[in-house]
């Protein structure tokens, strides 16, 4: 009898499954026949064989656009050594420190050079993000676990991506140190496993803190427990990244590597004062090109910061023409800039060249890709993925940009001796952020930057961290 019941139940389940599969909105048999009706032509079959045995990019490569890359630039800032972020998402940190060290070299007329430690600020970035997550779990503990804001922090407890605002807050708070004082470790260059371990621990801690708040534990007790939890995270980070240096001895070197003067002992804050000078915050604006939203308006991304007591990511939305003008003014004054892009689009990795016509995927597959920049952003098809240091521009006889060059952080052997070259057409389509010193910003844009910002949720398609 039980066997009969099981068979009947199985048949009923199968019937329900078939009904669900062929219900309104599904692919039914008639629709499938229509989908299949054209089939493959003889030419399609030859193409299918080629795609089955070759790289799609190799087949879609536009041969007419595959010649030598023009490496001449009419406006170029002084070259500096290329760094390598390895298998980490720290492009924002490498790019931001590139900007700081180029300013130091410029102030000393390129007679003195410095390369900052990336792992030093990486350590405090991870510790601060851990606190940001835990404190926001406490702040939102009265909401259910499936609330979108609560889920945001549990889904993304920590990452090694970021923005220039994070660099500004971290460097001002913790100082900076030279590479020699705190070199990279394996986990600094290969962050995924450490990130998973820390994330798992933070989720566990977050649930415990929510329980303490639900049980109406005193605020002092919750804070004390959070401090103990951060000590546990600090221990994991110390084992993985090394303990952050508190003081070190350092002697500056000239561009040829010759020591200048006697070694001196510094704290990280003293070295920041020596090489960076005053505060970074307040000296720049972040410009964004988001054609979905009104231009010359200021926006702020809620919760998008590296430190709980730091600055949210705030930007002025501008047309690309305005962004280009500021970038050109800065480069003409030998000042590099933090910029970010959707670098994976139309990237010719072999040549280190970015152009909208590098690959013709539409031709290969017999279709078109007509979405504009606004549509690509709105549908998560495009957004900022990678930060690089804008270092040069080539202008035509009318002063209009033809192409741009950036210092990348994928090693000196990648692309054009560690750099990438992009046409102005690609620059307009896939540039998203520019951090520019206030002295290169027109008065109307500075005024726009002082507006009360429109708050934007961090889940927006465009507001992903640079990695």
C-alpha positions as CSV (number, residue, x, y, z in Angstrom):
1,X,0.0,0.0,0.0
2,X,2.8,2.4,0.9
3,X,4.4,1.5,-2.5
4,X,1.2,2.5,-4.3
5,X,1.0,5.7,-2.4
6,X,4.6,6.5,-3.3
7,X,4.0,5.8,-7.0
8,X,0.8,7.9,-7.1
9,X,2.6,10.7,-5.2
10,X,5.5,10.5,-7.7
11,X,3.2,10.7,-10.7
12,X,1.4,13.7,-9.2
13,X,4.7,15.4,-8.5
14,X,5.8,14.7,-12.1
15,X,2.5,16.1,-13.4
16,X,2.9,19.2,-11.3
17,X,6.5,19.6,-12.5
18,X,5.5,19.3,-16.2
19,X,2.6,21.8,-15.6
20,X,5.0,24.3,-14.1
21,X,7.5,23.8,-16.9
22,X,4.9,24.4,-19.6
23,X,2.9,27.2,-17.8
24,X,2.4,30.7,-19.2
25,X,5.7,32.4,-19.7
26,X,7.8,29.2,-19.9
27,X,9.4,27.7,-23.1
28,X,6.7,25.4,-24.4
29,X,7.1,22.9,-27.3
30,X,5.7,25.3,-29.9
31,X,8.0,28.1,-28.8
32,X,11.0,25.8,-28.8
33,X,10.2,24.8,-32.4
34,X,10.1,28.5,-33.4
35,X,13.4,29.1,-31.6
36,X,15.0,26.2,-33.4
37,X,13.5,26.7,-36.9
38,X,16.3,28.6,-38.6
39,X,19.1,26.1,-37.5
40,X,22.7,26.6,-38.6
41,X,23.7,27.3,-42.2
42,X,26.9,25.8,-43.6
43,X,28.7,29.0,-42.9
44,X,27.4,28.9,-39.3
45,X,28.7,25.4,-38.9
46,X,32.1,26.4,-40.0
47,X,32.0,29.3,-37.6
48,X,30.8,27.1,-34.8
49,X,33.8,24.8,-35.4
50,X,36.1,27.8,-35.2
51,X,34.5,29.1,-31.9
52,X,34.6,25.6,-30.4
53,X,38.4,25.4,-30.8
54,X,39.6,29.1,-30.5
55,X,39.4,32.0,-28.2
56,X,36.4,34.2,-28.9
57,X,38.5,37.3,-28.6
58,X,41.0,36.0,-31.2
59,X,38.1,35.3,-33.6
60,X,36.4,38.7,-32.9
61,X,39.6,40.7,-33.2
62,X,39.3,43.6,-35.7
63,X,42.2,43.0,-38.0
64,X,42.0,46.6,-39.4
65,X,42.5,47.9,-35.9
66,X,45.3,45.6,-34.9
67,X,48.3,47.5,-36.0
68,X,51.1,49.1,-33.9
69,X,49.9,51.3,-31.0
70,X,50.9,55.0,-31.3
71,X,52.9,55.7,-28.1
72,X,53.5,59.4,-28.6
73,X,51.8,61.8,-26.1
74,X,51.9,65.5,-26.4
75,X,51.3,66.0,-22.6
76,X,52.9,63.5,-20.3
77,X,53.8,63.5,-16.6
78,X,57.1,62.1,-15.3
79,X,57.3,58.3,-15.3
80,X,57.5,56.4,-12.1
81,X,58.1,52.7,-11.2
82,X,55.2,50.3,-11.9
83,X,53.8,48.3,-9.1
84,X,51.9,44.9,-9.1
85,X,48.8,44.3,-7.0
86,X,49.0,40.6,-7.8
87,X,45.9,38.6,-7.0
88,X,44.3,41.2,-4.9
89,X,41.5,43.8,-5.3
90,X,43.7,46.7,-4.1
91,X,43.9,48.8,-7.3
92,X,42.4,51.8,-5.5
93,X,45.2,51.6,-3.0
94,X,48.0,51.2,-5.5
95,X,46.5,54.0,-7.6
96,X,46.0,56.4,-4.7
97,X,49.5,55.8,-3.4
98,X,50.8,56.4,-7.0
99,X,49.2,59.8,-6.9
100,X,50.7,60.6,-3.5
101,X,54.2,59.5,-4.4
102,X,54.1,61.4,-7.7
103,X,53.2,64.6,-5.8
104,X,56.1,64.0,-3.4
105,X,58.5,63.6,-6.4
106,X,57.1,66.6,-8.1
107,X,57.6,68.8,-5.0
108,X,61.3,67.7,-5.0
109,X,61.7,68.2,-8.8
110,X,62.1,64.5,-9.2
111,X,65.3,64.4,-7.2
112,X,63.7,62.3,-4.4
113,X,61.6,59.2,-4.8
114,X,59.5,57.2,-2.4
115,X,57.4,54.0,-2.8
116,X,54.9,53.5,-0.1
117,X,54.0,50.2,1.5
118,X,50.7,48.9,0.3
119,X,50.3,46.2,2.9
120,X,50.6,48.7,5.8
121,X,47.4,50.5,4.8
122,X,45.8,47.2,3.6
123,X,46.0,46.0,7.2
124,X,44.2,49.0,8.6
125,X,41.7,49.0,5.7
126,X,40.7,45.5,6.7
127,X,40.5,46.2,10.4
128,X,38.4,49.4,9.8
129,X,36.1,47.6,7.4
130,X,35.6,44.9,10.0
131,X,34.6,47.6,12.5
132,X,32.3,49.2,9.9
133,X,30.5,46.0,9.4
134,X,30.1,45.1,13.1
135,X,29.0,48.6,14.1
136,X,26.5,48.8,11.3
137,X,25.1,45.4,12.4
138,X,24.7,46.9,15.9
139,X,23.1,50.1,14.5
140,X,20.6,48.0,12.5
141,X,20.0,45.3,15.0
142,X,16.4,46.3,15.5
143,X,15.6,45.3,11.9
144,X,14.9,41.7,10.8
145,X,17.7,39.6,9.4
146,X,16.1,39.7,5.9
147,X,16.0,43.5,5.9
148,X,17.9,44.8,2.8
149,X,20.2,46.9,4.8
150,X,21.0,44.1,7.3
151,X,21.6,41.7,4.4
152,X,23.9,44.2,2.8
153,X,26.4,44.0,5.6
154,X,26.1,40.2,6.1
155,X,26.5,39.7,2.3
156,X,29.5,42.0,2.1
157,X,31.2,42.0,5.5
158,X,34.6,42.9,4.1
159,X,36.5,43.3,0.8
160,X,39.8,44.6,-0.4
161,X,38.3,46.9,-3.0
162,X,37.8,50.6,-2.4
163,X,37.9,54.2,-3.5
164,X,40.2,57.2,-3.2
165,X,38.0,58.5,-0.3
166,X,39.1,55.4,1.7
167,X,42.8,56.1,1.0
168,X,42.4,59.6,2.2
169,X,40.7,58.6,5.5
170,X,43.2,55.7,6.2
171,X,46.4,57.7,5.3
172,X,45.3,60.7,7.5
173,X,44.4,58.4,10.4
174,X,47.2,55.9,10.3
175,X,50.0,57.6,8.4
176,X,52.1,55.9,5.7
177,X,55.3,53.9,5.6
178,X,57.9,53.1,2.9
179,X,57.8,49.8,1.2
180,X,61.1,48.8,2.9
181,X,59.5,49.2,6.3
182,X,56.6,46.7,5.7
183,X,56.9,44.6,2.5
184,X,54.2,42.5,1.0
185,X,53.2,39.0,2.3
186,X,51.6,36.1,0.4
187,X,48.2,36.9,1.8
188,X,48.6,40.6,0.9
189,X,49.1,39.6,-2.7
190,X,46.6,36.7,-2.7
191,X,43.7,38.0,-0.6
192,X,40.8,35.6,-1.4
193,X,41.4,33.0,1.3
194,X,42.1,35.5,4.1
195,X,39.0,37.4,3.0
196,X,36.8,34.3,3.2
197,X,38.1,33.5,6.7
198,X,37.6,37.0,8.0
199,X,34.2,37.3,6.4
200,X,33.0,34.1,8.0
201,X,34.2,35.2,11.4
202,X,32.5,38.6,11.0
203,X,29.2,37.0,10.1
204,X,29.5,34.8,13.3
205,X,30.3,37.9,15.3
206,X,27.5,39.9,13.7
207,X,24.9,37.3,14.8
208,X,26.2,37.4,18.3
209,X,26.0,41.2,18.5
210,X,22.4,41.1,17.2
211,X,21.5,38.7,19.9
212,X,23.1,40.9,22.6
213,X,21.1,43.9,21.4
214,X,17.9,41.8,21.2
215,X,18.5,40.7,24.8
216,X,18.9,44.4,25.7
217,X,22.5,44.1,26.9
218,X,24.0,47.4,28.1
219,X,25.6,49.5,25.3
220,X,28.9,49.4,27.2
221,X,28.8,45.6,27.2
222,X,28.0,45.4,23.4
223,X,30.9,47.8,22.7
224,X,33.3,45.8,24.9
225,X,32.3,42.6,23.1
226,X,32.8,44.3,19.8
227,X,36.3,45.4,20.9
228,X,37.1,41.8,21.8
229,X,35.9,40.7,18.4
230,X,38.1,43.2,16.6
231,X,41.0,42.0,18.6
232,X,40.3,38.5,17.1
233,X,40.3,40.0,13.6
234,X,43.5,42.0,14.4
235,X,45.1,38.7,15.3
236,X,44.1,37.0,12.0
237,X,45.3,40.0,10.1
238,X,48.6,40.1,11.9
239,X,49.3,36.5,11.2
240,X,48.4,37.0,7.5
241,X,49.8,40.4,6.7
242,X,52.4,41.0,9.4
243,X,52.1,43.4,12.4
244,X,51.9,47.1,11.3
245,X,55.1,48.9,12.1
246,X,54.9,51.6,14.8
247,X,58.3,53.2,14.0
248,X,61.1,52.6,11.5
249,X,64.4,54.0,10.2
250,X,64.6,55.3,6.7
251,X,66.9,57.3,4.4
252,X,65.6,58.9,1.2
253,X,67.2,58.1,-2.1
254,X,67.5,60.1,-5.3
255,X,66.3,59.0,-8.7
256,X,69.5,57.0,-9.2
257,X,69.1,55.1,-5.9
258,X,71.8,57.1,-4.1
259,X,71.1,57.7,-0.4
260,X,70.5,61.3,0.6
261,X,71.6,62.3,4.1
262,X,71.6,60.1,7.2
263,X,68.8,57.6,8.1
264,X,66.1,59.0,10.4
265,X,63.6,57.3,12.7
266,X,59.9,58.0,11.9
267,X,56.5,56.9,13.1
268,X,54.0,56.4,10.3
269,X,52.3,59.7,11.1
270,X,55.6,61.5,11.0
271,X,56.4,59.9,7.6
272,X,53.0,61.0,6.4
273,X,53.7,64.6,7.4
274,X,57.2,64.4,5.8
275,X,56.1,63.0,2.5
276,X,52.4,63.9,2.1
277,X,52.1,67.1,4.2
278,X,48.7,68.2,5.3
279,X,45.3,66.6,5.0
280,X,44.1,65.1,1.7
281,X,40.4,65.4,2.4
282,X,39.1,68.8,1.2
283,X,41.8,69.2,-1.4
284,X,40.0,67.3,-4.2
285,X,36.6,66.6,-5.8
286,X,35.5,63.2,-7.1
287,X,33.8,63.5,-10.5
288,X,31.6,60.8,-11.9
289,X,30.1,60.3,-15.3
290,X,26.6,58.8,-14.9
291,X,24.4,59.7,-17.8
292,X,21.4,58.3,-16.0
293,X,21.3,61.2,-13.6
294,X,21.3,65.0,-13.9
295,X,24.7,66.6,-14.4
296,X,26.2,69.2,-12.1
297,X,24.5,67.6,-9.1
298,X,26.3,66.1,-6.1
299,X,25.5,62.6,-4.9
300,X,26.6,60.6,-1.8
301,X,26.6,56.8,-1.5
302,X,25.2,55.7,1.8
303,X,27.5,53.5,3.9
304,X,30.1,53.6,1.2
305,X,33.2,54.3,3.2
306,X,36.2,52.5,4.6
307,X,36.1,53.7,8.2
308,X,33.0,54.1,10.4
309,X,34.1,57.6,11.3
310,X,35.3,58.5,7.8
311,X,33.8,60.0,4.7
312,X,31.1,58.5,2.5
313,X,32.0,58.4,-1.2
314,X,30.7,61.7,-2.5
315,X,30.9,62.9,-6.1
316,X,29.8,65.5,-8.6
317,X,28.1,64.0,-11.7
318,X,29.5,65.6,-14.8
319,X,29.5,65.1,-18.6
320,X,32.7,63.6,-20.1
321,X,33.6,66.9,-21.7
322,X,33.9,68.6,-18.3
323,X,35.9,65.6,-16.9
324,X,38.3,65.7,-19.8
325,X,38.9,69.4,-19.5
326,X,39.9,69.1,-15.8
327,X,42.1,66.0,-16.6
328,X,43.9,67.9,-19.3
329,X,44.5,70.9,-17.0
330,X,45.9,68.7,-14.3
331,X,48.2,66.8,-16.8
332,X,49.5,70.0,-18.3
333,X,50.6,70.9,-14.8
334,X,52.4,67.5,-14.4
335,X,49.9,66.2,-11.9
336,X,48.7,62.6,-12.1
337,X,45.2,61.6,-11.1
338,X,43.2,58.7,-9.7
339,X,40.8,57.4,-12.3
340,X,38.6,54.3,-12.7
341,X,37.2,52.5,-15.7
342,X,35.4,49.4,-16.9
343,X,38.8,48.1,-18.0
344,X,37.6,44.7,-19.2
345,X,35.6,46.1,-22.1
346,X,37.5,46.0,-25.5
347,X,40.9,45.5,-23.8
348,X,43.6,44.1,-26.1
349,X,45.8,42.6,-23.4
350,X,48.6,41.8,-25.8
351,X,49.1,45.4,-26.9
352,X,47.9,47.1,-23.7
353,X,45.4,49.0,-25.9
354,X,41.8,50.0,-25.3
355,X,39.6,51.0,-28.2
356,X,35.9,50.5,-28.9
357,X,36.8,48.8,-32.2
358,X,39.3,46.2,-30.9
359,X,36.7,43.4,-31.1
360,X,33.6,42.9,-33.2
361,X,31.5,40.4,-31.3
362,X,28.4,41.4,-33.2
363,X,30.0,40.4,-36.5
364,X,31.1,37.1,-35.0
365,X,27.7,36.2,-33.7
366,X,25.6,37.9,-36.3
367,X,23.9,40.3,-33.9
368,X,24.3,43.9,-32.6
369,X,25.0,45.5,-29.2
370,X,23.2,48.8,-29.3
371,X,23.0,49.8,-25.6
372,X,24.5,53.2,-24.7
373,X,26.4,54.0,-21.6
374,X,23.3,54.8,-19.5
375,X,21.6,51.5,-20.5
376,X,24.7,49.5,-19.8
377,X,25.0,51.0,-16.3
378,X,21.3,50.6,-15.5
379,X,21.4,46.9,-16.5
380,X,24.6,46.0,-14.7
381,X,26.3,45.5,-18.0
382,X,29.0,48.1,-17.3
383,X,30.4,50.0,-14.3
384,X,33.7,50.9,-12.7
385,X,35.8,47.8,-12.1
386,X,39.4,49.0,-11.9
387,X,41.4,52.1,-10.8
388,X,44.5,53.3,-12.6
389,X,46.6,56.4,-12.6
390,X,46.0,58.9,-15.4
391,X,49.4,60.0,-16.6
392,X,49.3,61.4,-20.2
393,X,47.1,62.8,-22.9
394,X,47.7,63.3,-26.7
395,X,46.0,66.5,-28.0
396,X,45.3,67.4,-31.6
397,X,45.9,70.8,-33.2
398,X,42.7,72.2,-31.6
399,X,43.6,71.0,-28.2
400,X,41.1,68.1,-28.2
401,X,42.1,64.7,-26.8
402,X,43.0,61.9,-29.2
403,X,44.2,59.3,-26.7
404,X,45.1,58.9,-23.0
405,X,47.6,56.8,-21.0
406,X,47.4,55.3,-17.5
407,X,49.8,53.7,-15.2
408,X,48.4,50.3,-14.2
409,X,49.1,48.1,-11.2
410,X,49.5,44.7,-13.0
411,X,53.3,44.8,-13.2
412,X,55.9,46.4,-15.5
413,X,55.7,43.6,-18.1
414,X,52.0,44.1,-18.8
415,X,50.8,46.1,-21.7
416,X,52.9,49.1,-22.6
417,X,55.7,48.7,-20.0
418,X,53.1,48.5,-17.3
419,X,50.8,51.2,-18.8
420,X,47.6,51.1,-20.9
421,X,46.8,53.4,-23.8
422,X,43.2,54.2,-24.6
423,X,41.5,56.1,-27.4
424,X,39.4,59.1,-26.6
425,X,36.3,57.2,-27.8
426,X,37.0,54.4,-25.4
427,X,37.7,56.9,-22.6
428,X,34.3,58.5,-23.1
429,X,32.4,55.2,-23.0
430,X,34.2,53.4,-20.1
431,X,35.5,56.1,-17.8
432,X,33.6,56.5,-14.6
433,X,35.5,58.3,-11.9
434,X,38.2,61.1,-11.7
435,X,39.7,62.5,-8.6
436,X,41.2,65.9,-9.3
437,X,42.8,68.6,-7.2
438,X,40.6,71.6,-6.5
439,X,43.0,74.0,-8.3
440,X,42.1,72.4,-11.6
441,X,38.3,72.5,-11.0
442,X,36.3,75.4,-12.5
443,X,34.3,77.6,-10.1
444,X,30.9,76.3,-11.3
445,X,31.9,72.7,-10.6
446,X,33.4,73.6,-7.2
447,X,30.1,75.3,-6.4
448,X,28.2,72.2,-7.5
449,X,30.4,70.1,-5.2
450,X,29.2,72.1,-2.2
451,X,25.5,71.3,-2.8
452,X,23.6,69.2,-0.3
453,X,24.1,65.7,-1.8
454,X,21.4,63.4,-3.0
455,X,21.8,60.2,-1.0
456,X,22.1,57.0,-3.2
457,X,21.8,53.4,-2.0
458,X,25.0,51.3,-2.2
459,X,23.3,48.6,-4.2
460,X,23.1,51.0,-7.3
461,X,24.7,49.3,-10.3
462,X,27.5,51.9,-10.7
463,X,28.7,52.1,-7.1
464,X,30.9,49.1,-6.9
465,X,34.4,49.3,-5.4
466,X,37.5,49.6,-7.6
467,X,39.4,46.3,-7.6
